[in-house]
Amino acid sequence: MDVSPPPAPLPLGAGAPPPGIALAGDPAQARSRFGLERPLPEGFVERLAATGVEVDVSPATLAEHSRDWWPIGLVWATEGEVPALAGAVARPTDVDGVVAVVNACAADGVPVTVTGGRSGVLGASVPLLGGVALDMCGLAGIGAVDATSGIVSVLPGTFGDVFEAELRAEHQLTVGHWPQSMALSTVGGWVACRGAGQFSTRYGKIEDLVVGLDVVLADGTLIATGGAPRAAQGPDLTQLFVGSEGTLGVIVGVHLRARPLPATEGRAAYTFDTLDAGLDVMRRTVQRGATPAVLRLYDAVEADRGFGTGDVALLLALDEGDPAIIEATLGVLDDEATAQGTTADVALVEKWMQRRNNVAELEDLVGKGFVVDTMEISGPWSVMAPLARDVVAALAAVPGTLAASTHQSHSYLDGGCLYFTFAGGVEPEQRTAYHQQAWAAATRAVLDGGGSLSHHHGIGIGRASFMADALGGGFDVLRAVKDALDPENLLNPGGLGLGLVTAEVDRAGGAA
């Protein structure tokens, strides 16, 4: 265990969405994989531009705004394809501009799909039916800051690293939400996809951090949700839009809980003969009330690949905040971990810290012709160990799989998040089919084993066909909410598996 002042923040990214991988050939000639786009009505682009919002219909721009970091989409990009092609890109810079775009689309029956950093890995920002890609990056910056209450208001197009850097420098506050895609993702994207940060065991997922939202509905109405803490004013409407992936409304303002900057940081590392032993230690630790910001457990395959630790499972822990709380938290962890495992070099935590926001490896492997993807799910503690074994086995059994492994990345009182990584080596013409087969096999193992469909990557296109199975009767309720708020199905049609026949996407090779 090591306790010291926290390190300096990581350097900022560009504050703009970089593509996951370069499109092969001329981007202006990019082909649509699904081919489900509806033509724009005659004169619509002119009417949209008349609202005063910037409109771009250049082919190269449309191609870039029609894709994200969906790994199979990166494969298609190497073949000069994007999943679907938007008909126009609209770039509002304020809430009135968003309302104007939504109203224009409603008047002409044009689909509108919200985009931001486009860092999603399941195609959630892909405009399946074409229409308008609503680029929210122009709505950026921190608004009101209530330092006494610890509430900060921020516009949805603000990139995560820029937001956190300004919050720290100008207000000595932190939200504590730090996903791997920190420099690629926006605050609005975090909320829309119900994301998790790497410190979520301490700070919570994004749904735990959101105080309220400002949302533009499909008919152009602007509403505000939330406000007072723990208010009991009927159902929590804020949570209705968290994770809605642009299907129920356009998020135009986010109000988040913030905390004073941590003064101290503590780190620890341990190894275990089995993954099961490490999972038991994590469970016992958090159920004793100790919640370190980071509590990550790697199976032997991932531990050796990333840290050179050999045939053992590796647990890394980091906590930040008040020194007394850190000492107590890591003390509980040490008590549990040393009873079943061995203390490891704490320098391994720093190795993880230096690499935790690296996304270049995916691009590199895809560029070499491999199919590489990750799949994160959640489940209660009672099923975590068998889920870890069963899902890895399901992935390994798919013909073409070269490697399959897992780690637990987030831990909570009642369970946690397992994160699976797989890589396949097949002939180019078989890459899409392999990806579908791997996802189908793994998802079936998850649902059969008592796990959830997603923990923080959302649904997008990749998981859409499983939504009805995962939610059961709840899916009909979700569909009813969608029909009530967006009766013409113009907001991200097909998102969450709503409003689009999934077989159409399946036939195009997009869903598992």
C-alpha positions in Angstrom: 0.0 0.0 0.0 1.3 3.4 -1.0 -0.2 6.8 0.1 0.9 10.0 -1.5 -0.4 13.3 -3.1 -2.4 12.6 -6.3 -0.5 13.0 -9.6 -0.9 15.8 -12.1 -3.9 15.5 -14.5 -3.4 13.8 -17.8 -2.8 16.1 -20.8 -5.8 17.4 -22.7 -6.9 16.0 -26.0 -7.8 18.0 -29.0 -11.3 18.9 -27.9 -12.7 17.4 -31.1 -13.9 14.0 -32.1 -11.1 12.1 -33.9 -12.1 9.2 -36.2 -11.6 5.7 -34.9 -9.7 4.8 -38.1 -9.1 6.4 -41.5 -11.7 5.6 -44.1 -10.2 3.7 -47.0 -10.2 5.6 -50.3 -11.9 9.0 -50.8 -14.2 9.7 -47.8 -16.5 11.5 -50.2 -17.0 8.2 -52.0 -17.8 6.2 -48.8 -20.5 3.5 -49.2 -23.4 2.9 -46.9 -23.3 -0.6 -45.3 -27.0 -0.9 -44.4 -28.5 1.1 -47.2 -31.7 2.0 -45.2 -31.5 5.8 -45.7 -34.5 7.8 -46.6 -34.1 10.6 -49.2 -34.4 14.1 -47.8 -37.6 15.9 -49.0 -37.1 18.4 -51.8 -36.0 21.8 -50.4 -35.4 20.5 -46.9 -31.7 21.4 -46.7 -32.6 25.0 -47.7 -35.4 25.1 -45.1 -33.0 23.8 -42.5 -30.4 26.3 -43.3 -33.0 29.1 -43.1 -33.2 28.4 -39.4 -29.7 30.0 -39.0 -28.0 26.8 -37.9 -24.9 25.8 -39.8 -25.7 23.0 -42.3 -23.1 20.9 -44.1 -23.9 18.4 -46.9 -20.4 17.8 -48.2 -19.9 14.1 -48.8 -16.7 13.8 -46.8 -18.4 15.4 -43.8 -21.4 13.2 -44.0 -19.3 10.1 -44.1 -17.3 11.2 -40.9 -20.5 12.0 -39.0 -22.1 8.7 -39.9 -19.7 6.5 -37.9 -18.2 6.1 -34.5 -15.7 3.7 -32.8 -17.9 0.6 -33.2 -15.2 -2.0 -33.8 -17.0 -3.8 -36.6 -17.6 -0.3 -38.1 -13.8 0.2 -38.0 -13.4 -3.0 -40.0 -15.9 -1.7 -42.6 -14.0 1.6 -42.7 -10.9 -0.2 -44.0 -13.2 -1.3 -46.9 -14.4 2.2 -47.6 -17.8 1.7 -45.9 -19.7 3.5 -43.1 -22.7 1.9 -41.4 -25.1 4.5 -42.8 -25.0 7.9 -44.4 -26.6 11.1 -43.0 -28.3 13.4 -45.5 -27.1 16.5 -43.7 -25.1 17.6 -40.7 -26.5 20.4 -38.5 -24.3 22.2 -36.0 -26.3 24.3 -33.6 -24.4 26.5 -31.0 -27.2 27.1 -28.6 -30.5 25.6 -27.3 -32.6 27.7 -29.6 -30.6 26.2 -32.5 -31.4 22.7 -31.3 -35.1 23.5 -31.1 -35.0 25.0 -34.6 -33.4 21.8 -36.0 -35.8 19.5 -34.2 -38.8 21.5 -35.4 -37.6 21.6 -39.0 -37.1 17.8 -39.0 -40.5 17.3 -37.4 -42.2 19.5 -40.0 -40.7 17.4 -42.9 -40.7 14.0 -41.2 -36.9 13.8 -41.3 -35.0 11.5 -38.8 -32.6 13.2 -36.5 -29.7 11.4 -34.8 -27.7 13.2 -32.1 -23.9 13.0 -32.3 -21.1 14.3 -30.1 -17.7 12.9 -29.7 -18.8 9.7 -31.5 -16.7 7.6 -29.2 -19.4 4.9 -28.8 -18.5 1.4 -29.6 -21.9 0.0 -30.5 -23.0 2.4 -33.3 -25.4 4.4 -31.1 -24.8 7.7 -33.1 -25.1 6.0 -36.5 -28.0 7.6 -38.5 -29.6 4.3 -39.5 -32.3 5.9 -41.7 -30.2 8.9 -42.8 -31.7 12.3 -42.2 -29.9 14.8 -40.0 -26.9 14.2 -37.9 -27.3 16.7 -35.1 -23.7 17.6 -34.0 -23.9 18.9 -30.5 -20.2 19.8 -30.1 -21.0 23.5 -30.6 -22.9 23.5 -27.3 -19.8 23.4 -25.0 -18.6 25.0 -21.8 -19.3 25.1 -18.1 -22.2 27.3 -16.9 -23.3 27.9 -13.4 -21.2 26.4 -10.5 -22.8 26.0 -7.1 -19.6 25.3 -5.1 -21.5 25.2 -1.8 -23.9 22.5 -2.9 -21.4 20.8 -5.2 -23.5 21.2 -8.4 -22.1 22.2 -11.8 -24.0 22.9 -15.0 -22.3 22.0 -18.2 -23.4 22.0 -21.9 -23.6 18.5 -23.5 -21.0 19.0 -26.3 -18.2 19.6 -23.8 -15.4 17.1 -24.1 -14.7 15.2 -20.9 -11.0 16.1 -20.5 -11.7 19.8 -21.2 -14.6 19.8 -18.7 -12.6 18.1 -15.9 -9.5 20.3 -16.5 -11.5 23.5 -16.3 -13.5 22.3 -13.3 -10.2 21.5 -11.5 -8.3 24.6 -12.5 -11.1 27.2 -12.1 -13.2 25.8 -9.3 -11.0 23.2 -7.5 -13.8 20.6 -8.0 -14.0 17.2 -9.7 -17.0 15.2 -10.9 -14.9 12.0 -10.7 -16.2 10.6 -14.0 -13.2 9.5 -16.0 -13.9 6.9 -18.8 -11.2 5.4 -21.0 -12.6 7.6 -23.8 -12.1 10.8 -21.7 -10.6 12.8 -24.5 -13.0 11.4 -27.2 -16.4 11.6 -25.4 -18.7 14.5 -24.4 -20.7 15.0 -21.2 -23.9 14.6 -23.2 -22.7 11.3 -24.5 -21.9 10.1 -21.0 -25.5 10.7 -20.0 -27.1 9.5 -23.2 -25.3 6.1 -23.1 -25.4 5.8 -19.3 -21.6 5.6 -19.0 -19.2 4.7 -16.3 -15.9 6.2 -15.3 -12.9 4.2 -14.1 -13.4 5.6 -10.6 -17.0 4.6 -10.4 -16.7 2.3 -7.4 -16.2 5.5 -5.3 -18.0 8.1 -7.3 -20.7 6.1 -9.0 -21.8 5.8 -12.6 -23.1 8.8 -14.5 -26.7 8.1 -13.3 -25.5 8.6 -9.8 -23.9 11.9 -10.7 -26.7 13.6 -12.6 -28.8 16.1 -10.6 -31.0 17.2 -13.5 -31.2 17.6 -17.3 -32.5 20.1 -19.8 -34.1 18.2 -22.8 -35.6 19.1 -26.1 -38.4 16.7 -26.9 -39.4 15.5 -30.4 -42.0 18.3 -30.8 -39.5 21.0 -29.9 -40.6 21.4 -26.3 -37.9 22.3 -23.8 -38.2 20.7 -20.4 -36.1 20.6 -17.2 -35.9 17.6 -14.9 -34.5 17.1 -11.4 -33.4 19.8 -9.1 -33.7 19.3 -5.3 -31.7 16.3 -3.9 -33.7 13.1 -3.3 -37.0 14.9 -4.2 -40.0 12.6 -4.2 -42.1 14.3 -6.8 -43.4 11.2 -8.6 -41.0 9.1 -10.8 -37.6 10.5 -11.4 -37.9 11.9 -15.0 -34.2 12.6 -15.1 -33.4 8.9 -15.1 -35.9 8.4 -18.0 -33.5 10.2 -20.3 -30.2 8.8 -18.8 -29.3 5.9 -21.2 -32.0 6.8 -23.7 -29.4 7.3 -26.5 -31.2 10.2 -28.2 -34.4 8.2 -28.7 -36.6 10.2 -26.3 -35.2 13.7 -26.5 -32.1 15.8 -27.1 -30.1 16.6 -24.0 -29.1 20.2 -24.1 -28.0 20.8 -20.5 -26.5 18.6 -17.8 -26.3 19.3 -14.1 -23.8 17.2 -12.2 -22.7 16.5 -8.6 -19.1 17.6 -8.0 -16.7 17.3 -5.1 -13.6 19.1 -3.8 -10.4 17.9 -5.3 -8.8 15.0 -3.5 -5.8 15.8 -1.4 -4.4 12.4 -1.1 -4.1 9.2 -3.1 -3.5 5.6 -2.1 -2.6 2.5 -4.1 -2.3 -1.2 -3.6 -1.9 -4.4 -5.7 -2.3 -8.1 -5.1 -2.2 -11.4 -7.0 -4.4 -14.5 -6.6 -4.1 -18.1 -7.8 -7.6 -17.9 -9.2 -10.0 -15.3 -10.5 -12.6 -16.6 -8.2 -10.5 -15.8 -5.1 -10.0 -12.2 -6.4 -13.7 -11.8 -7.0 -14.4 -13.0 -3.4 -12.0 -10.5 -2.0 -13.6 -7.7 -4.0 -17.1 -8.6 -2.8 -16.0 -8.9 0.8 -14.2 -5.6 0.7 -17.1 -3.5 -0.7 -19.7 -5.3 1.5 -17.6 -4.3 4.5 -18.2 -0.7 3.4 -14.8 0.0 1.8 -15.2 1.5 -1.7 -11.9 2.4 -3.3 -12.2 4.6 -6.4 -10.5 1.8 -8.5 -10.9 -1.9 -7.8 -9.9 -3.9 -10.9 -9.3 -7.6 -11.2 -7.7 -9.2 -14.3 -7.7 -12.8 -15.2 -4.4 -14.5 -15.7 -4.5 -14.0 -19.5 -5.0 -10.2 -19.3 -2.8 -9.8 -16.3 0.2 -11.5 -18.0 -0.5 -9.7 -21.3 -0.7 -6.3 -19.7 1.6 -6.5 -16.7 3.8 -9.6 -17.1 2.6 -11.3 -13.9 2.5 -14.8 -15.1 -0.3 -17.4 -14.4 -2.1 -15.4 -11.6 -5.0 -13.0 -11.4 -4.1 -9.4 -10.6 -6.0 -6.9 -8.5 -5.2 -3.2 -8.7 -6.6 -0.7 -6.3 -6.5 3.1 -6.0 -8.3 5.5 -3.8 -8.3 9.3 -3.4 -9.7 11.8 -1.0 -9.4 12.3 2.8 -6.3 10.5 4.2 -8.2 8.9 7.0 -10.8 7.4 4.7 -8.1 6.2 2.3 -6.2 4.5 5.1 -9.3 2.8 6.4 -10.5 1.8 2.9 -7.2 0.3 1.8 -6.8 -1.3 5.2 -10.0 -3.3 4.8 -8.8 -4.3 1.3 -5.4 -5.4 2.6 -7.1 -7.4 5.4 -9.2 -9.3 2.9 -6.6 -9.6 0.1 -3.7 -10.9 2.2 -6.0 -13.6 3.6 -6.3 -15.2 0.1 -3.6 -13.7 -2.0 -0.1 -12.1 -2.1 0.9 -8.5 -2.1 2.2 -7.3 -5.5 4.3 -4.4 -6.7 2.3 -1.2 -6.3 4.1 0.1 -9.3 1.7 -2.0 -11.4 -1.0 0.6 -10.5 1.1 3.4 -12.1 1.6 1.2 -15.2 -2.2 1.0 -15.5 -2.6 4.7 -14.9 -0.2 5.6 -17.7 -2.1 3.3 -20.2 -5.7 3.7 -18.9 -6.8 6.1 -21.6 -5.0 4.5 -24.5 -7.4 3.7 -27.4 -4.8 3.3 -30.1 -4.4 -0.5 -29.7 -7.8 -1.2 -31.2 -7.1 0.9 -34.3 -3.7 -0.8 -34.7 -5.1 -4.4 -34.5 -8.0 -3.6 -36.8 -5.6 -2.1 -39.3 -3.7 -5.4 -39.3 -6.9 -7.3 -40.3 -8.0 -8.7 -36.9 -11.5 -8.5 -35.5 -11.2 -7.1 -32.0 -14.0 -6.1 -29.6 -14.9 -5.7 -26.0 -18.2 -6.5 -24.2 -19.1 -5.3 -20.8 -21.9 -6.6 -18.7 -23.0 -6.5 -15.1 -24.4 -9.0 -12.7 -24.9 -9.8 -9.0 -22.0 -11.3 -7.0 -23.7 -14.7 -6.9 -23.2 -15.2 -10.7 -19.9 -13.3 -11.4 -17.5 -16.2 -11.2 -19.6 -18.6 -13.4 -20.3 -15.7 -15.8 -16.6 -15.0 -16.2 -15.9 -18.6 -17.1 -19.0 -19.2 -19.3 -18.7 -16.1 -21.4 -14.9 -16.6 -22.0 -15.7 -20.2 -22.9 -18.5 -19.1 -25.3 -16.2 -16.7 -27.1 -13.3 -19.2 -27.3 -15.6 -21.7 -28.9 -16.5 -19.5 -31.9 -14.4 -20.6 -34.9 -11.7 -18.1 -35.6 -11.3 -16.8 -32.0 -7.6 -16.3 -31.2 -8.0 -15.0 -27.7 -10.7 -14.3 -25.1 -10.2 -12.9 -21.6 -11.9 -10.9 -18.9 -11.5 -8.5 -16.1 -13.8 -6.9 -13.5 -13.6 -3.2 -13.9 -16.3 -1.9 -11.5 -17.5 -3.2 -8.1 -20.6 -2.3 -6.1 -22.4 -3.5 -3.0 -24.5 -6.1 -4.9 -22.3 -7.0 -7.9 -20.0 -5.6 -10.5 -19.1 -5.2 -14.2 -17.2 -7.9 -16.1 -15.4 -6.7 -19.2 -14.6 -9.3 -21.9 -12.1 -8.9 -24.7 -11.9 -11.1 -27.8 -9.9 -11.2 -31.0 -10.5 -13.2 -34.1 -8.4 -14.0 -37.1 -10.5 -14.9 -40.2 -10.5 -14.2 -43.9 -11.6 -10.7 -44.8 -14.9 -11.7 -46.2 -15.7 -13.6 -42.9 -14.9 -10.8 -40.5 -18.5 -9.5 -40.2 -20.0 -12.9 -39.8 -17.4 -13.8 -37.1 -18.2 -10.6 -35.2 -21.9 -11.4 -35.3 -21.3 -15.0 -34.1 -19.0 -14.0 -31.3 -21.4 -11.4 -30.0 -24.4 -13.7 -30.2 -22.6 -16.5 -28.4 -21.3 -14.3 -25.6 -24.6 -12.4 -25.2 -26.6 -15.6 -24.9 -24.2 -16.9 -22.3 -24.6 -13.6 -20.3 -28.4 -13.6 -20.4 -28.6 -17.3 -19.7 -26.2 -16.8 -16.7 -28.1 -14.0 -15.0 -26.2 -11.0 -16.3 -27.3 -7.8 -17.9 -27.1 -6.8 -21.5 -24.8 -3.8 -20.8 -23.1 -2.0 -17.9 -21.9 1.3 -19.6 -21.4 1.0 -23.3 -25.1 1.2 -24.0 -27.1 -0.6 -26.7 -26.5 1.1 -30.0 -27.0 -1.1 -33.1 -24.9 -4.0 -31.9 -27.1 -4.9 -29.0 -30.5 -3.8 -30.4 -31.7 -7.2 -31.3 -31.3 -8.5 -27.8 -33.3 -5.7 -26.0 -36.7 -7.4 -26.1 -35.2 -10.6 -24.7 -33.2 -8.7 -22.0 -36.1 -6.5 -20.8 -39.0 -8.9 -21.2 -42.3 -7.2 -20.6 -40.4 -4.0 -19.8 -39.6 -3.6 -23.4 -43.3 -3.0 -24.2 -43.3 -0.3 -21.6 -40.2 1.3 -23.1 -41.8 1.2 -26.5 -44.9 2.9 -25.1 -42.8 5.7 -23.7 -41.1 6.1 -27.1 -44.5 6.2 -28.9 -45.8 8.8 -26.5 -42.7 11.1 -26.7 -41.8 10.5 -30.3 -44.9 9.2 -32.2 -43.3 9.8 -35.6 -40.2 7.8 -34.6 -37.8 10.6 -35.8 -35.3 10.7 -32.9 -32.6 8.1 -33.5 -34.9 5.6 -35.2 -33.8 2.1 -34.4 -32.0 3.2 -31.2 -32.5 0.8 -28.2 -34.0 -1.6 -30.7 -37.1 0.7 -31.0 -38.9 1.6 -34.2 -36.9 -0.5 -36.7 -37.2 -4.1 -37.7 -34.0 -5.5 -36.5 -34.0 -8.1 -39.2 -33.3 -5.3 -41.7 -30.1 -4.5 -39.9 -29.3 -8.2 -39.4 -29.4 -8.8 -43.1 -27.0 -6.0 -43.6 -24.6 -7.5 -41.2 -24.9 -5.1 -38.3 -26.4 -6.9 -35.4 -25.5 -10.0 -33.5 
